[in-house]
Structures are given as structure tokens and as C-alpha cells.
Amino acid sequence: MGAHYDEIAALDAAYHLPTYARKPVLFTRGEGMRLYDDEGREYLDFLAGIGCVNLGHAHPAVAEAVAEQMHTLVHVSNLYQVEHRAALAERLSGLAGGGWKTFLCNSGTEAIEGVIKLARRWGKTRRGETCFEVVSAQRSFHGRTMAALSATGQASKQEAFAPLLPGFTHVPLNDIDSLAAAVTDRTCAILLEPVQGEGGVYPCEESYLRAVRQLCDEREVLLAFDEVQTGFFRTGTPFAWQGYGVRPDVMALAKALANGLPAGAVLASGSAAEALGPGDHGSTFGGGPVIAAAALATIGALEAERLGENAQRTGAALRDALRALAAETGLIAEVRGRGLMVAAELTEPRAQAVAAECLERGLVINAIGERILRFLPPLVCTTDETAILSDTLHAVLGAA
Ligand SMILES: Cc1ncc(COP(=O)(O)O)c(C=O)c1O
């Protein structure tokens, strides 16, 4: 680490609330799968800004769309029509198979807040004032604001901020009987990540999601998917539910929507799309012309470069390589994931140390707790690059 890093790290420690324990590196430039630090050292990025930069770093189509819009018009609010916003909503609807209406916001947490407000409004209109409860999964992650945190199924993130909002229950994932038992007349929505991300990359089983859809139809409850991390071809299809063949009524999007710029969206179809009216919800910045231009360019490039297919192919290769490593070393207990959303669960509590050593060796990977390594590379990732990852992991795991 150079003097420039030291200077910035000291400033960061002095002036930021310490909510993040940042890693000892200062990234100054990126291109595709690659990041460069302040001393020009190159890294392969298997995290993509926590699943945001699906097109890779500094994608020219997004850069140009943003630059052009910055020179034209940046912000006038949601009180007026602007270029690109409605076209983006149309594009999102098409990407999700048609029939969707969108509310644009600025982050995943905000998208979840929107989903919860929409579901409460929908429930109260249908079954009265007591129909406002949301059932979500244990170990889920839906964000950090009070409603999103209340929906999150992780006590460690919640306890310090009690009391949480009323009306949230959590059930074990992939257990349809527990879910069915938790749904009552007071339930307005079931909220699930098709693949739990922050919790450690735990995919829903296909039969489970089909049964959840059926339960929602039978009990008149909205099915809401949190596709904040799984969306935008991460798991192969535009949204993960398309790979499962289980369409929700509502979904939350963010992260890769504008390839790393702050953007989020709530999509609703059927009766859910009628739930909110003028004045019920809002956002000063949501769907502004710059972000909308960036999102349109992002979606266009994701499709043109066929990155969903690449995510499927490269993700399968990565899981195969990790399973081979598991068989050879006995140091990986389980490999999970869909597309390029992958985790390796270690047999020993070494995940943080392994991630730190990978960074030393020029690979950015993520550790969740002490046992799970998570890989969310840009979707331009090649099998040559995943081979470098598995070779490096082999060396790092073996070097204990
Ligand atoms: C599934 C899921 N939902 C919601 C969020 C919150 O998104 P944001 O950090 O953009 O508020 C995240 C962030 O990691 C997420 O993975």
C-alpha cells in the first residue's frame, strides 16, 4: 500500500461513521472484469461491486449515455415528463414478459419499501385494515431501512435497532408447510429472494417456488420476489423467476439496473399494479433522465452481448471447478448457486482469511461470515478467468 492509500484510509477513518470495515485497497480504475489500484496493480473482480456491475467496469455504452444526458438535462423531478423514464418502464416490462407497471427509485432497500407499501395497500383494500402482514424467509436480506430490515430474516442485523415494524414473520426457506402455516387472513404478501444472496447464496428449490405460487393463488396473497441481487441476467435469465418458470405479482429490482449507478424499481402486474394511486408513494430522484438513460443502455448491452447465456455457461464451469476442488481438497463442504451467483462453503472457518489472501494475490472475492465464499463477477467473466480463480483458491486453501 502506498502513501496515497494511507492518506485516504486515514481520512476515511476520521470522517466516516464506521459502518464498513473496508479492505486495504484503493481502486482507481476498472475495465470489464479488471480493477486497478492506485499503484496500477491489476485485479480480477469476482464481486462486481456486490453484483451491480453486470456489464463489467466502465462499459462504454453506459458511459456515453450518461455523459450525453449529463450535458443535456440532469434533473427536474417526477412532476414532469422527461426523456427515457417511460421508455425504461416499457423496457423493464418487456424484459419480464410484459404486463408490468413500474415505480422507479434509487436502491434495493427503497424498492423493497415500495413493495411493502404496495402490498399493504393491496391487502387493506381487499381484506380490511388488519391485512398488512408480510411473510419472508429466515436468513433473507432485504435492506437496511426499518421496513426492509423488518422483512430481513437475520436477527444479527436487527437486534440493535428494535423495536422493528409490526407485521413481519419469517419462515425457513424451502419448507412449504411452514410457509402455509404462517399465512393467515392478515397476510398481504409473501416476499422471497429466488436465490438468497447476502444470507450465503441459498437457491429456492423449483418445486418450492411452484408450491408458493399455488399457495398465493389459493389464499389470495401477493407473491413478491426480491430480485435486487438475482436480476439482470445474473442467474442466466433476465430475472431469476424466469429460470424457475414462476411469475410473481410484484418484484423489487436494483443493483445491476444501471450497471453500478444508484437505481431501483418496483414492478407490479395484475391487481397489484392497481394498488397505488397518485400521492401514495414518491421519490425525488427516482427515474431521473441520467439514470434512466444509463439503465436503458445497460439493458441494451446486456442483451446485445448475450450475457445471460454467458452467465449460465461460465457459472456452470465455475461450479464444476469448485466441485472438483471440493473433491480434491476436502476443504469445500458445498457449492451452491445459479448462473454467476455462486458460493463455496468451506469446511473450516477460514473464509475471511481466504478472501484476504485472494486480494493479496489479485482476486476480489467476498466472504460471508467465516465459512462462505461468494462469487458475483461481472457477466462478461470467461472460463479462463474462472480457471484462474479456482487455481488461486486451490493454492490459498492448500496453504493453511
Ligand atoms: C436481495 C437484496 N435485497 C435488497 C438489498 C438492499 O439493496 P441496497 O443496498 O441497494 O439498498 C440487497 C443488497 O444487498 C439485496 O441483496
The ligand as a Tripos MOL2 file, in Angstrom:
@<TRIPOS>MOLECULE
LIG
   16    16     1     0     0
SMALL
NO_CHARGES

@<TRIPOS>ATOM
      1 C1        -31.7010   -9.2390   -2.1650 C.3       1 LIG1
      2 C2        -31.4000   -7.8390   -1.7330 C.ar      1 LIG1
      3 N1        -32.4110   -7.0110   -1.4210 N.ar      1 LIG1
      4 C3        -32.1910   -5.7430   -1.0410 C.ar      1 LIG1
      5 C4        -30.9050   -5.2450   -0.9290 C.ar      1 LIG1
      6 C5        -30.6830   -3.8310   -0.4940 C.3       1 LIG1
      7 O1        -30.2390   -3.0960   -1.5960 O.3       1 LIG1
      8 P1        -29.4830   -1.6960   -1.4170 P.3       1 LIG1
      9 O2        -28.1900   -1.9710   -0.7340 O.co2     1 LIG1
     10 O3        -29.3280   -1.1900   -2.8310 O.co2     1 LIG1
     11 O4        -30.3680   -0.8140   -0.6290 O.co2     1 LIG1
     12 C6        -29.8230   -6.0880   -1.2240 C.ar      1 LIG1
     13 C7        -28.4390   -5.6010   -1.0860 C.2       1 LIG1
     14 O5        -27.5040   -6.3390   -0.9860 O.2       1 LIG1
     15 C8        -30.0740   -7.4010   -1.6390 C.ar      1 LIG1
     16 O6        -29.0660   -8.2410   -1.9390 O.3       1 LIG1
@<TRIPOS>BOND
     1     1     2 1
     2     2     3 ar
     3     2    15 ar
     4     3     4 ar
     5     4     5 ar
     6     5     6 1
     7     5    12 ar
     8     6     7 1
     9     7     8 1
    10     8     9 2
    11     8    10 1
    12     8    11 1
    13    12    13 1
    14    12    15 ar
    15    13    14 2
    16    15    16 1
@<TRIPOS>SUBSTRUCTURE
     1 LIG1         1 GROUP 0 **** ****
